[in-house]
Amino acid sequence: MRRRIGLFAGFFLGLTLPLVAPELANAGGCPDGGEQVEHEVASGQTVSGIALKYGVSQRAIERANPKLDINKIRVGQTLKICLPGKDSGGSKSSSSSKRSSSSGRSCGGGKTITNHEVEAGDTLSGIASKYDVSVDTILSRNAKLKKDPNSLRVGQELLICADNRRSKASKTCGYRTPLHTHEVLPGEHLGEIAGRYGVRRKDLIKLNSALRSNANLLRVGQKIRVCPEIAPHEMVELEVTVQSGDTLSAIAKKYGLTTNELLGYQRGKLASANDLKVGQKLIVYKQGGMLPGYGAYDDDTGDLPHGVQMPAGKYYEVKTPSRAWGTGNTVRLIQSAISSYRRGWRSSPKVHVGDISKKGGGKLPPHRSHQHGHDVDIGYVLKGDKADEVRFVNANAKNLDLARTWSLVDAFLDTDEVKYIFMDRSIQELLYDYAKKKGISQDTLDELFQYPRRRGHGIIRHSSGHVNHFHVRFRN
């Protein structure tokens, strides 16, 4: 059996790339007068990949680091990077210029050919995610790249067959996004639905008067209005036959579900994972393609015409003041969240505030975002000898102060102005387990966390490069 229904599901908006906040260094030594920054090597990075991230050549990195052996870089190693300066000879484009444009040529299925110009920090998987296509789809229309997928370079133009039609933004949603209707699936609860769209339960209750009396009484097929922060996809209903050796968790993982989601789809016919039998028929809802009208769009580029510089504070330390300009609302929300956090923790290390935007906004290497004053990087609260380290330090099970970090993240969420938080999956897992042990309901966990799912979900979502800080995007 195979049936298609319209539904919203995961699609990462914005950052899909490693974002490592650099420490500003002495600009001396950069031949074209450009700014020099320091980059700390993260797991899996290569010199060529780092060069692509900053929009420089590999040779430029070698020149700035004379003793560097490009074949033997190590995690934690510090590299000097000379960013292109005003004398580099390149033409400077407007900070708000688009890096993609539709040619208008049809490529079937209501889609058109889009020209995408590769930027510093782009990867094939990231570009594919941005346009909601597969890497193979991109390679199929770009012969040179198909021959050598590692040949991606800044300034290169790619042809992409994608849906770039956009539904009209709704007044109900503050013109941020189109209004859409969700049809309740078997076993779904309100937190799970909210997480599917990257919104809060209170947002759904506000839009749907029928939920105000009892938000826990949902029925299959019920219509719920939502202003999604995660783009809509269709869901395909499948019937799966249990094979010998199958487990419920393995089947759930295969289709991008949690075990609880898969159990819920069975409408009481499967009480627990232990009742699974060979030959049994299971209903599975698998994520399909993006619904028409919700193609890729760019909400990372922009400028900051009336920015406010983050002032010094008693309970926080700004890493680099020249990179800490935001909108007045962003600065207020950061200060409010930190003050709320400190009311619960009278004794605590200072909160480390990283990049927001530069004065006037626009590109802020190595980030794709941080251009319009709505983003901020915040260091995890650590314990031990790294607690007061201003430089962002990789967090792990041994050095992460779970109680204080959870309180800090929760303080940002409580502003009710957070669009999303990017956090490495490994850190999500630690905080998820901590919150669950502290009695946070499953409804709330499903609302907030992408973990343990692999698909886009929740307010707190995975993005590589966020193991030493979390990234907050506030609503405009």
C-alpha positions in Angstrom: 0.0 0.0 0.0 1.3 3.4 -0.9 -0.5 6.7 -0.2 0.8 10.3 -0.3 -0.4 13.0 2.0 0.9 16.6 2.4 2.9 17.2 5.6 5.7 19.3 6.9 9.0 17.7 7.9 12.6 18.3 8.2 14.6 20.7 6.1 17.5 22.7 7.6 17.2 26.3 6.9 20.3 28.4 7.1 23.5 26.9 8.3 24.5 23.4 7.3 28.2 23.9 7.4 30.9 23.9 10.0 31.0 27.3 11.7 34.2 27.8 13.7 34.3 31.3 15.3 37.8 32.6 14.7 39.9 34.6 17.1 41.1 37.9 15.7 44.8 38.2 15.4 47.4 40.8 14.4 46.7 41.8 10.8 50.4 42.2 10.2 51.8 39.8 7.7 48.8 39.7 5.4 50.3 41.0 2.1 47.1 42.7 0.8 46.2 44.4 4.1 43.6 41.8 4.9 42.5 40.8 8.3 44.3 37.8 9.9 42.3 35.3 11.9 43.2 32.1 13.7 41.4 28.9 12.9 41.3 25.9 15.2 41.3 22.6 13.2 38.2 20.5 13.9 37.9 16.7 13.4 37.7 15.7 9.7 38.9 19.0 8.3 41.6 19.4 5.6 43.7 22.4 4.5 41.8 22.5 1.2 38.5 22.4 3.0 39.5 25.2 5.4 40.7 27.3 2.4 37.3 26.9 0.7 35.6 27.9 4.0 37.5 31.2 4.1 37.5 31.9 0.4 41.3 31.8 0.1 43.7 29.5 -1.7 45.5 26.5 0.0 48.7 28.2 -1.0 47.8 31.3 0.9 47.3 29.2 4.1 50.7 27.6 3.5 52.4 31.0 3.1 50.8 32.2 6.4 52.0 29.1 8.2 55.6 28.3 7.0 56.0 25.3 9.1 52.7 23.7 8.1 52.7 20.1 6.8 49.4 20.0 4.9 49.4 16.2 5.2 49.7 16.1 9.0 47.3 18.7 10.4 45.8 17.7 13.7 42.6 18.4 15.6 43.1 21.5 17.8 46.0 22.8 15.7 45.8 26.6 15.2 46.3 28.0 11.7 46.7 31.6 10.6 44.4 32.7 7.8 44.8 35.9 5.9 41.3 37.0 4.7 41.1 38.8 1.3 41.8 42.5 1.9 40.8 45.7 0.1 43.9 45.4 -2.1 43.3 41.9 -3.2 41.9 43.0 -6.5 38.6 41.2 -6.2 35.4 43.1 -6.8 33.3 43.5 -3.7 29.7 42.5 -4.1 26.8 43.8 -2.1 26.4 41.9 1.2 22.7 41.4 0.4 23.3 40.1 -3.1 21.8 36.7 -4.0 24.1 33.8 -4.7 21.5 31.9 -6.7 19.1 32.9 -9.5 16.6 31.0 -11.6 17.2 30.8 -15.3 13.5 30.1 -15.9 14.3 26.9 -17.9 12.1 24.0 -17.0 13.7 20.7 -15.9 10.5 18.8 -15.4 8.1 18.3 -12.5 7.4 22.0 -12.2 11.1 22.7 -11.4 13.5 25.1 -13.0 17.2 25.3 -13.5 18.8 27.5 -10.8 22.3 28.9 -11.2 24.2 28.7 -7.8 27.5 30.5 -7.3 29.7 28.6 -4.8 30.6 30.6 -1.7 33.3 30.2 0.9 32.1 27.4 3.2 29.9 25.6 0.7 30.0 21.8 0.4 28.2 19.6 -2.0 26.0 18.1 0.7 25.3 21.6 2.1 24.2 22.9 -1.3 22.1 19.8 -1.9 20.4 20.4 1.5 19.8 24.0 0.7 17.9 23.2 -2.5 16.4 19.9 -1.1 17.9 17.8 -3.8 20.4 14.9 -3.7 24.2 15.3 -4.4 23.7 13.0 -7.4 21.1 15.4 -8.8 23.7 18.2 -8.7 26.4 16.1 -10.2 24.2 14.9 -13.1 24.0 18.5 -14.4 27.6 19.5 -13.8 29.9 17.2 -15.8 33.3 18.5 -14.5 32.1 18.2 -10.9 30.8 14.7 -11.6 34.2 13.7 -12.8 35.9 15.1 -9.7 33.5 15.9 -6.8 36.4 17.4 -4.8 37.0 20.1 -7.4 34.4 22.5 -5.9 35.8 26.0 -5.7 34.7 29.5 -4.7 33.0 31.4 -7.6 32.1 28.2 -9.5 28.6 28.2 -11.0 26.5 25.1 -10.6 23.3 24.2 -12.5 20.7 22.8 -10.1 17.2 21.5 -11.0 15.1 22.7 -8.0 11.7 24.0 -7.0 12.1 27.7 -6.5 8.4 28.6 -6.4 7.4 30.2 -3.1 4.0 30.3 -1.5 2.9 33.8 -0.5 3.9 34.6 3.1 0.9 34.9 5.4 -0.1 37.9 7.4 -1.1 35.4 10.1 2.5 34.3 10.3 3.9 37.9 10.4 4.9 37.6 6.7 7.7 35.3 7.8 6.3 32.1 6.2 3.2 30.8 4.4 0.4 29.4 6.6 -0.1 25.7 6.2 -2.4 23.0 7.6 -1.1 19.8 9.3 -3.1 16.6 9.3 -2.5 14.7 12.5 -1.0 11.2 12.0 -1.6 8.2 14.3 0.2 8.5 17.6 1.2 12.1 17.2 1.2 14.5 20.2 1.4 18.3 20.1 5.1 18.5 21.0 6.0 16.1 18.2 4.0 18.1 15.7 5.5 21.4 16.9 9.0 19.9 16.6 8.2 18.6 13.1 7.7 22.2 12.0 10.5 23.8 14.2 8.0 25.8 16.3 6.7 25.8 19.9 3.6 24.2 21.2 2.3 27.6 22.4 2.6 28.8 18.7 0.2 26.0 17.6 -2.2 26.7 20.5 -2.3 30.4 19.6 -3.2 29.6 16.0 -5.8 26.9 16.8 -8.5 27.8 19.2 -9.7 24.2 19.4 -6.4 23.3 21.2 -6.8 25.8 24.0 -9.3 23.7 26.0 -7.2 20.5 25.9 -4.1 20.3 23.7 -3.6 16.7 24.6 -6.8 15.5 22.9 -5.8 15.1 19.3 -7.5 12.8 16.8 -6.1 11.2 13.6 -6.9 13.4 10.6 -7.5 16.6 12.7 -6.4 19.8 10.9 -3.9 22.1 12.7 -2.8 25.4 11.3 0.9 26.1 11.6 3.4 28.8 10.6 6.4 26.5 9.8 10.0 27.3 10.4 10.9 24.0 8.7 9.8 23.6 5.0 7.0 21.2 4.2 7.4 17.8 2.7 5.0 15.1 1.7 4.8 11.9 3.7 4.4 8.6 1.9 2.4 5.9 3.7 4.0 2.4 3.3 3.2 -1.1 4.5 6.4 -2.9 5.7 6.6 -6.6 6.4 8.8 -7.6 9.3 11.7 -9.9 8.3 13.7 -12.3 10.3 16.3 -10.4 12.4 14.4 -7.1 12.2 14.0 -5.0 15.3 11.7 -2.1 15.8 14.6 0.3 16.4 16.3 -0.9 13.1 13.1 -0.4 11.1 12.5 3.0 12.7 16.1 4.1 11.9 15.8 2.9 8.3 12.9 5.2 7.7 14.2 8.2 9.7 11.8 7.7 12.7 12.1 7.3 16.4 10.8 4.0 18.0 8.0 5.9 19.6 6.9 7.4 16.3 6.8 4.0 14.7 4.9 2.5 17.6 2.4 5.3 17.4 1.7 4.7 13.7 0.5 1.2 14.6 -2.6 2.6 16.4 -2.4 0.2 19.4 -1.8 -2.9 17.3 1.8 -3.1 18.6 2.1 -2.5 22.3 5.9 -2.6 22.6 9.0 -3.5 20.7 9.0 -6.9 22.3 5.7 -7.9 20.5 7.3 -7.7 17.0 6.8 -10.9 15.0 8.2 -12.1 11.7 5.6 -11.5 8.9 3.8 -8.8 10.8 2.6 -5.8 8.7 3.7 -2.3 10.0 2.5 1.1 8.8 5.3 3.5 8.1 5.1 7.2 7.1 8.3 8.0 5.1 9.3 11.5 4.3 9.0 12.4 0.6 9.8 15.5 -1.5 9.2 19.0 -0.5 5.7 20.2 -1.2 5.2 22.7 -4.2 5.6 26.3 -3.2 8.3 25.8 -0.6 11.6 26.0 -2.6 14.9 27.1 -1.2 15.4 30.6 -0.2 18.2 32.6 1.4 17.7 34.0 4.9 21.4 34.2 5.8 22.6 37.1 3.7 21.9 40.7 4.5 23.2 43.8 6.2 22.9 45.7 9.5 22.2 49.4 8.8 21.3 50.3 12.4 23.4 47.9 14.5 24.1 48.1 18.2 27.4 46.9 19.7 27.2 44.4 22.5 28.4 46.2 25.6 30.6 44.7 28.3 28.7 43.0 31.0 29.2 41.7 34.6 28.1 38.1 33.8 29.5 37.6 30.3 32.6 38.2 28.2 32.5 39.3 24.6 35.2 37.5 22.7 35.7 40.0 19.9 33.9 43.3 20.3 34.4 44.3 16.6 32.4 41.2 15.6 29.7 41.7 18.2 27.2 44.0 16.5 23.5 43.1 16.4 20.1 44.5 16.1 18.9 46.3 19.2 16.5 43.5 19.8 19.2 40.8 19.5 21.5 42.5 22.0 18.6 42.9 24.4 17.6 39.3 24.1 21.2 38.0 24.7 21.5 40.2 27.8 18.0 39.1 29.0 18.8 35.4 28.6 22.1 35.7 30.4 20.6 37.6 33.3 17.8 35.0 33.6 20.4 32.2 33.6 22.5 33.9 36.3 19.4 34.4 38.6 19.4 30.6 38.8 23.1 30.2 39.2 24.6 32.8 41.5 28.0 31.3 41.2 29.0 30.4 37.6 31.7 31.1 35.1 31.1 34.1 32.8 29.1 33.3 29.7 31.3 33.6 26.6 29.6 35.5 23.8 31.1 34.9 20.3 30.4 36.4 16.9 27.1 38.3 16.2 27.9 40.4 13.1 30.3 43.1 12.1 29.4 46.8 12.1 27.1 47.4 9.1 26.7 43.7 8.6 27.5 41.7 5.5 29.9 38.8 5.1 31.7 37.7 8.3 34.2 34.9 7.4 34.1 32.0 8.0 30.4 32.2 8.6 27.6 31.9 6.0 25.3 33.7 8.3 26.1 36.4 11.0 25.3 39.0 8.4 22.2 40.8 9.6 22.5 40.9 13.4 20.1 38.1 14.3 22.7 35.4 15.1 25.0 34.8 18.1 27.5 32.1 19.0 27.5 31.2 22.7 30.1 29.0 24.4 29.0 25.9 26.4 29.5 26.1 30.1 32.4 23.9 31.0 33.9 22.7 34.3 37.4 22.2 35.5 40.4 24.2 34.2 38.6 25.1 30.9 35.7 26.8 32.7 37.1 30.3 32.3 38.7 29.8 28.9 37.5 32.6 26.7 38.4 30.7 23.5 35.6 28.3 22.5 36.7 24.8 23.7 35.2 21.5 22.4 32.7 20.1 24.9 32.4 16.5 25.8 30.9 14.2 28.5 33.9 14.9 30.8 34.1 18.7 30.7 30.6 19.8 29.9 28.7 21.3 32.9 25.3 19.7 31.9 23.2 21.5 34.6 24.5 25.0 33.8 24.5 24.5 30.0 21.0 23.2 30.0 19.9 26.2 32.1 21.7 28.6 29.7 20.1 27.0 26.6 16.7 27.0 28.3 17.1 30.7 29.2 17.5 31.6 25.5 14.5 29.4 24.6 12.4 31.2 27.2 12.8 34.5 25.4 10.2 33.1 22.9 12.2 34.8 20.1 14.5 31.9 19.1 14.0 30.6 15.5 16.5 27.8 15.9 19.6 26.7 17.8 22.4 24.8 16.1 24.2 22.3 18.3 26.3 19.3 17.5 24.4 16.0 17.8 26.8 14.6 20.4 26.1 17.6 22.7 22.3 17.3 22.0 22.4 13.7 23.2 24.1 14.7 26.5 21.6 17.5 27.2 18.6 15.4 26.0 19.5 12.6 28.5 20.1 15.1 31.3 16.8 16.9 30.7 15.0 13.5 30.6 16.5 12.4 33.9 15.4 15.7 35.4 11.8 15.0 34.6 11.4 17.1 31.4 8.4 15.6 29.6 8.6 13.6 26.4 6.3 16.1 24.8 8.8 18.9 25.5 11.8 16.9 24.5 10.1 16.1 21.1 9.2 19.8 20.7 12.8 21.0 21.3 15.3 18.4 20.2 16.2 17.0 16.8 18.0 14.1 18.7 17.5 11.2 18.4 16.2 11.8 14.8 18.4 12.2 11.8 15.9 14.3 9.9 15.4 18.0 10.5 13.2 18.5 13.6 12.8 20.7 16.6 14.3 24.0 17.7 17.6 22.5 18.6 19.1 21.0 15.4 22.4 19.5 14.4 24.9 21.4 12.4 28.5 20.2 12.2 31.1 22.6 13.7 29.0 23.3 16.8 30.8 21.1 19.3 32.5 24.0 21.0 29.5 26.5 21.0 25.9 26.7 20.1 24.5 29.1 17.5 21.2 31.0 18.2 19.2 32.5 15.4 16.5 35.0 16.6 13.4 35.7 14.7 13.5 38.9 12.6 
